[in-house]
Amino acid sequence: MKTLFFLLAISFSNALLWGQIKLKDRAPLSDKLMVSANTESLSLIKAMKKNGLVVIFSCNTCPFVVGSESFPGWEGQYNDLYEQAAKYQIGLVVVNSNEGKRTGDDSFIEMKNHAEKKAYNMPYLMDENSVLANAFGAKTTPHVYFFNEKLSLIYMGSIDNIWDKNRTQTIPYLMNAMLAKNQGNRIKIKNTTPKGCSIKRTK
């Protein structure tokens, strides 16, 4: 499967200009279509806009995504992030790679139900067999990857630092990165530690 992704990527591989942040595999940035729970099937290349693409690995049940009594959950920010990204001409997609729960809580039907219940405005894509997550090296739900228009990875990690109970201020890492990109400024924090539930892969 990863070989297939690589072959699909060859046609535009010369355009890939990689920054200091590295992916495990460049191949997933291809035109391979992924089925969507709430839009038409979509590839990452098709989802990109003039100034880049944000990919957020997510799921239907992780408390870090949906929230709990002690944590607000990051998916409450997804629509706002999507709308802000659109203003900056940046694409944004949410990807479910929980193949280990594909016959249960993260089935395609449950993805459709979840996207409708939470009124997702952004595409919610299914990553069959966790191919995309494996190639990216994605670890958690959520885990953020932000690419510029040249497909360079310019931010990777957490949406913000609200997980840190000892923080003295809230730092919206992803929002700051998108703002800096829009203004043509240097992204000050390019890499943070992702926090969340582990992506449920099959063995």
Buried (B, 14 or more C-beta within 10 A) or exposed (E): EBEEBBEBBEEEBEEBEEBEBEBEBBBBBBEBEBBBBBBEEBBBBBBBBEBBBBBBBBBBBBBBBBBEEEBEBBBEBBBEBBEBBBEBBBBBBBBBBBBBBBEEBBBBEBBBEBBEEBEBBBBBBBBBBBBBBBBBEBBBBBBBBBBBBEBBBBBBBBBBBBBEEEEEEEBBBBBBBBBBBBEEEEBEBBBBEBBBBEBBBEE
